Amino acid sequence: MRRRPAAQCARLALLAVALLFATLAPRLAAAADVGHFFLDNGLEVVVVPDHRSPVVTHMIWYKVGSADEEPGKAGVAHFLEHLLFKGTPKHPGSSFSDTVAAIGGSENAFTSYDYTAYYQRVAREHLPLVMEMEADRMTNLILTDDVVARERDVVLEERRSRVENDPGSKLGEVLDATFYLEHPYGRPVIGWMQEIEALDREDALDVYTRYYTPNNAVLVVAGDVEPDEVRALAARTYGEVARRADPPPRIRRAEPDVDAERRVLLRDPSTEQESLRREYHVPSYTTAEPGVAEALDVLGEAFGGGATSRLYRRLVVERKLAAGAGGYYQASALDDTAFHLYAVPADGVDLATLEKAMDEEVADLVANGLDADDIERAKRNIIAEAVYARDSQSAMARIYGTALTTGSTVEAVEGWADAIRAVTPEDVDKAARDWLRIGRSATGWLVRQAPKEPS
Amino acid sequence: MTALPRLFLALLLACAAFSASAADIRRVESPGGIVGWLVSDDTVPLLAVKFAFTGGAAQDPDGKAGVANMVSGLLDEGAGDMDAQQFQRRAEELAIRYNFDAGRDAFYGELRTLSENIDAAVDLVRIAISSPRFDEDAVERIRGQIVSGLRGDINDPDTIASRAWMQAIFGDHPYGRPIDGTMESVARIGRDDLVAFASANFARDNLHVAAVGDISEEAFGLLLDRMFSGLPETASLRTVPQASLAARPFETVIDTDVPQTVIQFGGPGLMRHDPDFVPAYVLNHLLGGGTFTSRLYDEIREKRGLAYGVDTYLYPLDHAALFGGGVATRGERAAESLRIIREEIARIAADGPTQAELDEAKAYLKGSYPLRFDTSGKIAGQLLQIQIEELGIDYIERRNSLIDAVTIDDVRRAAGRLFADGAPYVTIVGRKAALENSGG
């Protein structure tokens, strides 16, 4: 039957969307006539025209995410995201969402490591209204302790749904925490249970007043609109919002360069299907030397992307040790990021055997490289995704928003397909040699634990 | 998109009179007699094609739930003279995107391709649906993946709740079986079952097709023949009886050690062509539809912080119709959540909505309709669904006036029919002790 669309009615599409777009982000060809400018108060604006239907996607992105949180306050960026729906003097209570619903709009918001974003999708004539309301809640939010306490309960339920009830998510959290020794990417975006429980109104407002200011935000409007219209509307709405802070430079604690293979074992009584995951420290599009991130992108697709990838072919099709296997490069991040591998054992295969086989495939990759035609195919598919993205105004808006809040630029987005085209087989092989090093990795096992006998 | 679809969408937004013609959507009949609906638009060099063969998982043989689903995983695992790797590599060389999916009443296919590769992409889909190989090692590989997915969900409370709820409502009817089967039923499926399903279900007389993108009407006609003319003229489907739903409401607790309790609730719904379906659709929206403004969202989440999400939906099938909903909350407050849901259902059954609520719901449903049409794939999906549901090629023009015509009496009548006895069918998955101690 239809699964309940819990995620759709949510105010956050936390990890899934963040990861999806982290990998998709730079992947597009330039759309025609993208507008890009700044307002006097420092707000950056991107406009992506698409006149095929009379609809617009309006997004505001703030350069604050879970990696910007103070230690001990894990989850406060996401908590604030929830609270932004609680009203202002001009639009009190639930009137923001009531108004969006009344005009037939859809809305939501999401938080990731490096950004928090809010969006509405509405008929084009309602763009001025949602811009006015979004600009209003940039600085005029009102919170009471009572509202904050109730919403904290909602977030705790969200954490129970997304993490506590799902062993795979629990493994991912603990694996990240082990993979990052110092960097805040090791904390879950939604926060740890006991830290969420302790968050209060002051914590939320502290993030709000420090980071929610036009000079720390990016407005992205995609759809049936032209840059000049958006410029005029933005001047009348966001342009009236005064700067209220100069956010600190986004310098996070760096990872020490330890040469140590880290391991996590999660024994879970509700797990029937075991699995394993691995992450390697790699540079992101923002931190990499020129060409390296592109090479990692191609490596991720050729080695781990789908049923024709090297890893799937070897482990699933040929050696029959895995039911599934793959990998990907988590491309968009302000700081160094991760290259992921995962595998699910075939019936009767234990995780040790499976991991040994995965290690052999990585060793073979590092020693002998990939076939040139595998690399060509991967490049072609990555570049094609850029064309497919142009079919969706929402996807385009997210691509630009992700790029500009993770240290990339409009020019990099537009030149991205050419940069992928320029990747050579030697670049990809070198990326594998340079970065897939076990001493820079963490490996997590999700294993079955027989339930305790009733006492 | 050409100016024409833009025009009809613009008129939709005008909410009232739709004078746009259906000229934007072309009904194209191929030289070989296959019909498809097309919106031709060359803005982006892409083509999206969606198609469906009616039948679906309801056609699975008794005791072998999961055949249709398994077929959907195997069509690209070897076809014609290509084995799995050859097929998938070819698809990647062409950078095409495709998907096959088993629904309860139909088997769906989808293709997206860059314009430059249309013919080659169509050839690949053609052989996938007309000459799938079901090679032994591919069958075992996909079986292994399905079984590992099922194993991974054994203790997943959402899966437990939805499967148990459907089984309790439908019993032995095909709708009572999970689409992806069970570990036991999937183990029983043989190659002959897969072959039989494909040859019985993939035919021209149960086919619907919709396409949007960079192709002319004439070329689309040729595409239809190229893709589908190799299929048999007629499908041979088993007759699926009208389902008789569980006669009485139930409340079942499945004691499971999970941090958060999952509650699935609902009951009989209204068939898609029931005259009260549209009023029921409006009713569902204001009770628990997907926005942040529904009654249940307000009572459960906004006022009490009981859950992250709560929603309800209408689920009309070919041989039955359901109203459903769900919520997930910590064990100690599950009983309270369920009590509120029961009260809200009873309240709307007794009193109906207020005029203001009805107006707001209608405004949302009308205003948001164009959001379903902003990508090629979404438009194609809408056109396909309209064909499957036999709503007529002018439905997009008429749809908002159907919503507009719903009166408060219509909604009350629909509520009376949906919630006649006021007691939903409920399946609860969570810690029984926490539930019993919480009172509610």
Interface residues (C-beta under 8 A of the other chain):
Chain A: M1 R2 R3 R4 P5 A6 A7 Q8 C9 A10 R11 H51 R52 S53 P54 V55 F85 S94 S97 D98 A101 A102 I103 G104 G105 S106 E107 R121 A123 E125 A149 R150 E151 R152 D153 V154 V155 L156 E157 E158 R160 S161 E164 N165 D166 G168 G223 P269 S270 T271 E272 Q273 S275 G306 A307 T308 R313 V316 V317 K320 A323 G324 V344 A346 D347 R377 R380 N381 I383 A384 V387 Y388 R390 D391 S392 Q393 S394 P451
Chain B: M1 P5 R6 L9 A10 L13 D41 T43 V44 P45 L46 A48 D76 A84 Q85 Q88 R89 E92 E93 A95 R97 R104 R112 L114 R141 G144 Q145 V147 S148 G149 R151 G152 I154 N155 D156 P157 D158 S162 W165 M166 D257 V258 P259 Q260 V262 Q264 G290 T291 F292 T293 Y297 D298 R301 E302 K303 R304 G305 L306 A307 Y308 G309 V310 D311 Y313 Y315 G324 G325 G326 A328 T329 R330 E360 A363 Y364 L365 K366 G367 S368 Y369 P370 L371 F373 D374 T375 S376 G377
